[in-house]
């Protein structure tokens, strides 16, 4: 079992969600986050000077994939759908999930 954590542009998350759903991946969590990558933000120049926006809005998508053999296709769907070809498109991480428990299955004795 693996967890995929993807950080992507906010304008791409609906496309990513729909593409994953179309391929049978329904369970996912989306979180609004801010951050920056190795470029350390975006630099703007105006008449009054230069300023840097170093905390950019992003979306974090978290998905747990039961079968390790399905991880590659899920990552491919995310990368293909979220890609604009520009810096700041995001990043995908794959992490091991050691255990998972469904809360509603808990029965107090």
KENUVO-650329 format. One record per atom (N, C-alpha, C): atom name; x, y, z; residue number from 1. Coordinates in steps of 0.001 Angstrom, whole numbers, plus 500000, padded with zeros to 6 digits. Each point is the difference from the previous one (the first is absolute). Example, Ala and Ser with C-alpha at 12.3 -4.5 7.8 and 13.67 -1.06 7.14 Angstrom:
2
+-------+--------+--------+--------+-----+
: atome :     c1 :     c2 :     c3 : num :
+-------+--------+--------+--------+-----+
:     N : 513190 : 494310 : 507800 :   1 :
:    CA : 499110 : 501190 : 500000 :   1 :
:     C : 500900 : 501200 : 500000 :   1 :
:     N : 499650 : 501050 : 499280 :   2 :
:    CA : 500820 : 501190 : 500060 :   2 :
:     C : 499230 : 501090 : 500730 :   2 :
+-------+--------+--------+--------+-----+
***
This chain:
109
+-------+--------+--------+--------+-----+
: atome :     c1 :     c2 :     c3 : num :
+-------+--------+--------+--------+-----+
:     N : 500853 : 498835 : 500000 :   1 :
:    CA : 499147 : 501165 : 500000 :   1 :
:     C : 500906 : 501236 : 500000 :   1 :
:     N : 499657 : 500995 : 499163 :   2 :
:    CA : 500795 : 501220 : 499883 :   2 :
:     C : 499103 : 501226 : 500089 :   2 :
:     N : 500588 : 501104 : 500468 :   3 :
:    CA : 499310 : 501279 : 499978 :   3 :
:     C : 500695 : 500884 : 498978 :   3 :
:     N : 499217 : 500575 : 499122 :   4 :
:    CA : 500507 : 500975 : 499037 :   4 :
:     C : 499625 : 501375 : 500535 :   4 :
:     N : 501002 : 500865 : 500116 :   5 :
:    CA : 499789 : 501386 : 500398 :   5 :
:     C : 500474 : 500855 : 498837 :   5 :
:     N : 499087 : 500766 : 499435 :   6 :
:    CA : 500345 : 500857 : 498865 :   6 :
:     C : 499726 : 501452 : 500370 :   6 :
:     N : 500967 : 500855 : 499697 :   7 :
:    CA : 499845 : 501442 : 500172 :   7 :
:     C : 499899 : 500567 : 498593 :   7 :
:     N : 498912 : 500719 : 499721 :   8 :
:    CA : 499795 : 500473 : 498636 :   8 :
:     C : 499343 : 501368 : 499957 :   8 :
:     N : 499970 : 500566 : 498811 :   9 :
:    CA : 499380 : 501306 : 499801 :   9 :
:     C : 498512 : 499913 : 500314 :   9 :
:     N : 499447 : 501015 : 500686 :  10 :
:    CA : 498582 : 499935 : 500365 :  10 :
:     C : 499066 : 499926 : 498796 :  10 :
:     N : 500392 : 500600 : 498892 :  11 :
:    CA : 499132 : 499982 : 498819 :  11 :
:     C : 499968 : 498642 : 499305 :  11 :
:     N : 500861 : 499066 : 500407 :  12 :
:    CA : 500045 : 498679 : 499382 :  12 :
:     C : 499325 : 498915 : 500828 :  12 :
:     N : 499613 : 500312 : 501242 :  13 :
:    CA : 499544 : 498914 : 500868 :  13 :
:     C : 498681 : 499384 : 499551 :  13 :
:     N : 499094 : 500767 : 499408 :  14 :
:    CA : 498730 : 499422 : 499531 :  14 :
:     C : 500272 : 499032 : 498855 :  14 :
:     N : 500902 : 500363 : 499092 :  15 :
:    CA : 500364 : 499098 : 498902 :  15 :
:     C : 500617 : 498709 : 500533 :  15 :
:     N : 500882 : 500146 : 500990 :  16 :
:    CA : 500652 : 498822 : 500593 :  16 :
:     C : 498960 : 499125 : 500685 :  16 :
:     N : 499123 : 500608 : 500791 :  17 :
:    CA : 498945 : 499247 : 500701 :  17 :
:     C : 499132 : 499240 : 499007 :  17 :
:     N : 499571 : 500673 : 498936 :  18 :
:    CA : 499137 : 499364 : 499006 :  18 :
:     C : 500718 : 498875 : 499251 :  18 :
:     N : 501284 : 500197 : 499693 :  19 :
:    CA : 500768 : 498966 : 499305 :  19 :
:     C : 500195 : 498776 : 500883 :  19 :
:     N : 500281 : 500219 : 501276 :  20 :
:    CA : 500145 : 498866 : 500918 :  20 :
:     C : 498679 : 499250 : 500138 :  20 :
:     N : 498906 : 500752 : 500165 :  21 :
:    CA : 498678 : 499379 : 500142 :  21 :
:     C : 499635 : 499200 : 498754 :  21 :
:     N : 500311 : 500535 : 498826 :  22 :
:    CA : 499709 : 499305 : 498738 :  22 :
:     C : 500775 : 498694 : 499882 :  22 :
:     N : 501089 : 499882 : 500755 :  23 :
:    CA : 500814 : 498782 : 499981 :  23 :
:     C : 499789 : 499139 : 501241 :  23 :
:     N : 498876 : 500213 : 500698 :  24 :
:    CA : 499619 : 499133 : 501106 :  24 :
:     C : 500597 : 500341 : 501347 :  24 :
:     N : 500655 : 501152 : 500119 :  25 :
:    CA : 500565 : 500407 : 501281 :  25 :
:     C : 499077 : 501062 : 500583 :  25 :
:     N : 499227 : 499621 : 501016 :  26 :
:    CA : 498989 : 500894 : 500545 :  26 :
:     C : 500390 : 500628 : 501329 :  26 :
:     N : 500684 : 499267 : 500858 :  27 :
:    CA : 500331 : 500505 : 501323 :  27 :
:     C : 501220 : 500896 : 499979 :  27 :
:     N : 499822 : 501271 : 500295 :  28 :
:    CA : 501120 : 500934 : 500036 :  28 :
:     C : 499654 : 501173 : 500896 :  28 :
:     N : 501021 : 500654 : 500512 :  29 :
:    CA : 499837 : 501168 : 500849 :  29 :
:     C : 500718 : 501166 : 499351 :  29 :
:     N : 499334 : 501168 : 499972 :  30 :
:    CA : 500589 : 501218 : 499449 :  30 :
:     C : 500138 : 501022 : 501113 :  30 :
:     N : 501140 : 500661 : 500049 :  31 :
:    CA : 500256 : 501025 : 501000 :  31 :
:     C : 500621 : 501216 : 499321 :  31 :
:     N : 499506 : 501200 : 500337 :  32 :
:    CA : 500636 : 501234 : 499532 :  32 :
:     C : 501255 : 500211 : 500840 :  32 :
:     N : 501140 : 500186 : 499335 :  33 :
:    CA : 501258 : 500220 : 500698 :  33 :
:     C : 500737 : 501171 : 499353 :  33 :
:     N : 501004 : 500514 : 500686 :  34 :
:    CA : 500908 : 500977 : 499405 :  34 :
:     C : 501412 : 499485 : 500163 :  34 :
:     N : 500855 : 500404 : 499088 :  35 :
:    CA : 501383 : 499557 : 500087 :  35 :
:     C : 500808 : 500529 : 498847 :  35 :
:     N : 501204 : 499473 : 499905 :  36 :
:    CA : 500867 : 500388 : 498899 :  36 :
:     C : 500956 : 498868 : 499702 :  36 :
:     N : 500464 : 499968 : 498777 :  37 :
:    CA : 500950 : 498994 : 499573 :  37 :
:     C : 501407 : 500571 : 499963 :  37 :
:     N : 500839 : 499393 : 499187 :  38 :
:    CA : 501397 : 500429 : 499961 :  38 :
:     C : 500175 : 501382 : 499390 :  38 :
:     N : 498998 : 500490 : 499257 :  39 :
:    CA : 500082 : 501352 : 499437 :  39 :
:     C : 499775 : 501068 : 501059 :  39 :
:     N : 499532 : 499617 : 501175 :  40 :
:    CA : 499788 : 500906 : 501140 :  40 :
:     C : 498997 : 501099 : 499698 :  40 :
:     N : 498986 : 499695 : 499206 :  41 :
:    CA : 498931 : 500964 : 499758 :  41 :
:     C : 500093 : 500664 : 498642 :  41 :
:     N : 499242 : 501082 : 499867 :  42 :
:    CA : 499912 : 500726 : 498736 :  42 :
:     C : 500443 : 501437 : 500245 :  42 :
:     N : 500831 : 500520 : 499119 :  43 :
:    CA : 500523 : 501367 : 500116 :  43 :
:     C : 499255 : 500902 : 499021 :  43 :
:     N : 499487 : 501110 : 500510 :  44 :
:    CA : 499286 : 500983 : 499184 :  44 :
:     C : 500756 : 501319 : 500028 :  44 :
:     N : 500021 : 500700 : 498872 :  45 :
:    CA : 500609 : 501314 : 499920 :  45 :
:     C : 498942 : 500989 : 499533 :  45 :
:     N : 499904 : 501114 : 500700 :  46 :
:    CA : 499068 : 501056 : 499606 :  46 :
:     C : 500733 : 501340 : 500038 :  46 :
:     N : 499278 : 501064 : 499750 :  47 :
:    CA : 500608 : 501328 : 500005 :  47 :
:     C : 500567 : 500363 : 501363 :  47 :
:     N : 499403 : 499496 : 501048 :  48 :
:    CA : 500445 : 500359 : 501350 :  48 :
:     C : 501063 : 499055 : 500549 :  48 :
:     N : 500331 : 498981 : 499268 :  49 :
:    CA : 501045 : 499095 : 500460 :  49 :
:     C : 499682 : 498547 : 499719 :  49 :
:     N : 500745 : 499165 : 500679 :  50 :
:    CA : 499882 : 498559 : 499794 :  50 :
:     C : 499519 : 499357 : 501300 :  50 :
:     N : 499135 : 499001 : 499871 :  51 :
:    CA : 499577 : 499259 : 501176 :  51 :
:     C : 499851 : 498533 : 499653 :  51 :
:     N : 500077 : 499166 : 501024 :  52 :
:    CA : 499952 : 498551 : 499824 :  52 :
:     C : 498798 : 499452 : 500751 :  52 :
:     N : 499215 : 499179 : 499311 :  53 :
:    CA : 498932 : 499243 : 500649 :  53 :
:     C : 500574 : 498607 : 500212 :  53 :
:     N : 500322 : 499692 : 501263 :  54 :
:    CA : 500692 : 498730 : 500244 :  54 :
:     C : 499127 : 498935 : 500642 :  54 :
:     N : 498712 : 500275 : 500134 :  55 :
:    CA : 499057 : 498972 : 500444 :  55 :
:     C : 498886 : 499940 : 498962 :  55 :
:     N : 500021 : 498952 : 499208 :  56 :
:    CA : 499051 : 499851 : 498898 :  56 :
:     C : 498872 : 499050 : 500382 :  56 :
:     N : 498790 : 500296 : 499540 :  57 :
:    CA : 498860 : 499113 : 500238 :  57 :
:     C : 500177 : 498716 : 499207 :  57 :
:     N : 499758 : 498885 : 500644 :  58 :
:    CA : 500068 : 498678 : 499377 :  58 :
:     C : 498872 : 499146 : 500552 :  58 :
:     N : 499762 : 498866 : 499375 :  59 :
:    CA : 499076 : 498987 : 500508 :  59 :
:     C : 500817 : 498756 : 500314 :  59 :
:     N : 499678 : 499380 : 501124 :  60 :
:    CA : 500616 : 498719 : 500351 :  60 :
:     C : 498938 : 498924 : 499844 :  60 :
:     N : 500349 : 498965 : 499247 :  61 :
:    CA : 499114 : 498864 : 499765 :  61 :
:     C : 500631 : 498794 : 500687 :  61 :
:     N : 499207 : 499304 : 500825 :  62 :
:    CA : 500482 : 498798 : 500672 :  62 :
:     C : 499101 : 498832 : 499614 :  62 :
:     N : 500638 : 498931 : 499557 :  63 :
:    CA : 499268 : 498813 : 499547 :  63 :
:     C : 500705 : 498774 : 500558 :  63 :
:     N : 499231 : 499073 : 500551 :  64 :
:    CA : 500571 : 498714 : 500408 :  64 :
:     C : 499596 : 498976 : 498954 :  64 :
:     N : 501007 : 499320 : 499461 :  65 :
:    CA : 499796 : 498983 : 498968 :  65 :
:     C : 500228 : 498629 : 500639 :  65 :
:     N : 498981 : 499159 : 499961 :  66 :
:    CA : 500082 : 498678 : 500639 :  66 :
:     C : 501040 : 499102 : 499335 :  66 :
:     N : 499994 : 499971 : 498672 :  67 :
:    CA : 500893 : 499102 : 499268 :  67 :
:     C : 501224 : 500761 : 499506 :  67 :
:     N : 501175 : 499553 : 500412 :  68 :
:    CA : 501229 : 500668 : 499575 :  68 :
:     C : 500153 : 500029 : 498491 :  68 :
:     N : 499407 : 499031 : 499316 :  69 :
:    CA : 500119 : 499963 : 498540 :  69 :
:     C : 499199 : 501111 : 499316 :  69 :
:     N : 499070 : 500635 : 500719 :  70 :
:    CA : 499201 : 501091 : 499429 :  70 :
:     C : 500607 : 501380 : 500242 :  70 :
:     N : 501080 : 500068 : 500786 :  71 :
:    CA : 500593 : 501287 : 500352 :  71 :
:     C : 500550 : 500714 : 498773 :  71 :
:     N : 500692 : 499273 : 499149 :  72 :
:    CA : 500605 : 500613 : 498812 :  72 :
:     C : 498987 : 500668 : 499101 :  72 :
:     N : 498857 : 499359 : 499783 :  73 :
:    CA : 498987 : 500604 : 499128 :  73 :
:     C : 499367 : 501221 : 500660 :  73 :
:     N : 499808 : 499979 : 501323 :  74 :
:    CA : 499440 : 501161 : 500699 :  74 :
:     C : 500969 : 501180 : 499922 :  74 :
:     N : 501282 : 499744 : 500214 :  75 :
:    CA : 501010 : 501062 : 499893 :  75 :
:     C : 500027 : 500556 : 498580 :  75 :
:     N : 499926 : 499124 : 499004 :  76 :
:    CA : 500000 : 500434 : 498601 :  76 :
:     C : 498800 : 500895 : 499698 :  76 :
:     N : 498828 : 499633 : 500495 :  77 :
:    CA : 498790 : 500805 : 499797 :  77 :
:     C : 500190 : 501391 : 500602 :  77 :
:     N : 500531 : 500060 : 501214 :  78 :
:    CA : 500205 : 501288 : 500660 :  78 :
:     C : 500999 : 500842 : 499223 :  78 :
:     N : 501137 : 499429 : 499645 :  79 :
:    CA : 501051 : 500761 : 499308 :  79 :
:     C : 499528 : 500488 : 498638 :  79 :
:     N : 499331 : 499135 : 499256 :  80 :
:    CA : 499529 : 500378 : 498659 :  80 :
:     C : 498940 : 501094 : 500080 :  80 :
:     N : 499083 : 499885 : 500957 :  81 :
:    CA : 498881 : 500931 : 500094 :  81 :
:     C : 500423 : 501342 : 500599 :  81 :
:     N : 500919 : 499994 : 500956 :  82 :
:    CA : 500394 : 501232 : 500692 :  82 :
:     C : 501083 : 500786 : 499266 :  82 :
:     N : 500609 : 499399 : 498993 :  83 :
:    CA : 501141 : 500620 : 499330 :  83 :
:     C : 499585 : 501164 : 499097 :  83 :
:     N : 500661 : 501142 : 500207 :  84 :
:    CA : 499859 : 501134 : 499077 :  84 :
:     C : 501295 : 500212 : 499233 :  84 :
:     N : 501063 : 499340 : 500449 :  85 :
:    CA : 501302 : 500162 : 499373 :  85 :
:     C : 500800 : 501156 : 500573 :  85 :
:     N : 499493 : 500629 : 501051 :  86 :
:    CA : 500689 : 501143 : 500608 :  86 :
:     C : 500503 : 499650 : 501394 :  86 :
:     N : 500992 : 500771 : 500464 :  87 :
:    CA : 500442 : 499847 : 501390 :  87 :
:     C : 498810 : 500250 : 500910 :  87 :
:     N : 499941 : 499284 : 501091 :  88 :
:    CA : 498916 : 500180 : 500959 :  88 :
:     C : 498817 : 499090 : 499768 :  88 :
:     N : 500128 : 499031 : 499082 :  89 :
:    CA : 498903 : 499056 : 499763 :  89 :
:     C : 499748 : 499112 : 501208 :  89 :
:     N : 501035 : 499742 : 500799 :  90 :
:    CA : 499795 : 499228 : 501212 :  90 :
:     C : 500911 : 498804 : 500112 :  90 :
:     N : 499631 : 499120 : 500912 :  91 :
:    CA : 500821 : 498843 : 500333 :  91 :
:     C : 499095 : 498863 : 500456 :  91 :
:     N : 500435 : 498758 : 499765 :  92 :
:    CA : 499258 : 498820 : 500450 :  92 :
:     C : 500920 : 499157 : 500869 :  92 :
:     N : 499505 : 499615 : 501170 :  93 :
:    CA : 500749 : 499155 : 500929 :  93 :
:     C : 499234 : 498698 : 500192 :  93 :
:     N : 500719 : 498908 : 500121 :  94 :
:    CA : 499387 : 498694 : 500283 :  94 :
:     C : 500593 : 499495 : 501304 :  94 :
:     N : 499111 : 499716 : 500950 :  95 :
:    CA : 500419 : 499593 : 501344 :  95 :
:     C : 499397 : 498642 : 500360 :  95 :
:     N : 500712 : 499194 : 500773 :  96 :
:    CA : 499408 : 498737 : 500443 :  96 :
:     C : 498943 : 500247 : 501075 :  96 :
:     N : 498957 : 499202 : 499982 :  97 :
:    CA : 498975 : 500023 : 501052 :  97 :
:     C : 500108 : 498659 : 500718 :  97 :
:     N : 500362 : 500061 : 501260 :  98 :
:    CA : 500211 : 498766 : 500750 :  98 :
:     C : 498700 : 499380 : 500472 :  98 :
:     N : 499068 : 500832 : 500443 :  99 :
:    CA : 498723 : 499487 : 500482 :  99 :
:     C : 498922 : 501034 : 499729 :  99 :
:     N : 498764 : 499517 : 499919 : 100 :
:    CA : 498849 : 500872 : 499800 : 100 :
:     C : 498809 : 499393 : 500739 : 100 :
:     N : 499253 : 500851 : 500681 : 101 :
:    CA : 498846 : 499524 : 500763 : 101 :
:     C : 498784 : 500836 : 499651 : 101 :
:     N : 498887 : 499351 : 499742 : 102 :
:    CA : 498755 : 500686 : 499745 : 102 :
:     C : 499332 : 500289 : 501352 : 102 :
:     N : 499732 : 501254 : 500260 : 103 :
:    CA : 499457 : 500394 : 501292 : 103 :
:     C : 498634 : 499381 : 500247 : 103 :
:     N : 499156 : 499943 : 498978 : 104 :
:    CA : 498649 : 499478 : 500192 : 104 :
:     C : 499967 : 498509 : 500312 : 104 :
:     N : 501111 : 499305 : 499771 : 105 :
:    CA : 500066 : 498573 : 500318 : 105 :
:     C : 500312 : 499740 : 501475 : 105 :
:     N : 500317 : 501041 : 500739 : 106 :
:    CA : 500356 : 499833 : 501413 : 106 :
:     C : 498762 : 499685 : 500812 : 106 :
:     N : 500075 : 498968 : 500771 : 107 :
:    CA : 498886 : 499601 : 500879 : 107 :
:     C : 500504 : 499958 : 501420 : 107 :
:     N : 499413 : 500820 : 500839 : 108 :
:    CA : 500406 : 500013 : 501405 : 108 :
:     C : 499379 : 498786 : 500697 : 108 :
:     N : 500770 : 499387 : 500854 : 109 :
:    CA : 499486 : 498817 : 500702 : 109 :
:     C : 499598 : 500311 : 501404 : 109 :
+-------+--------+--------+--------+-----+
***
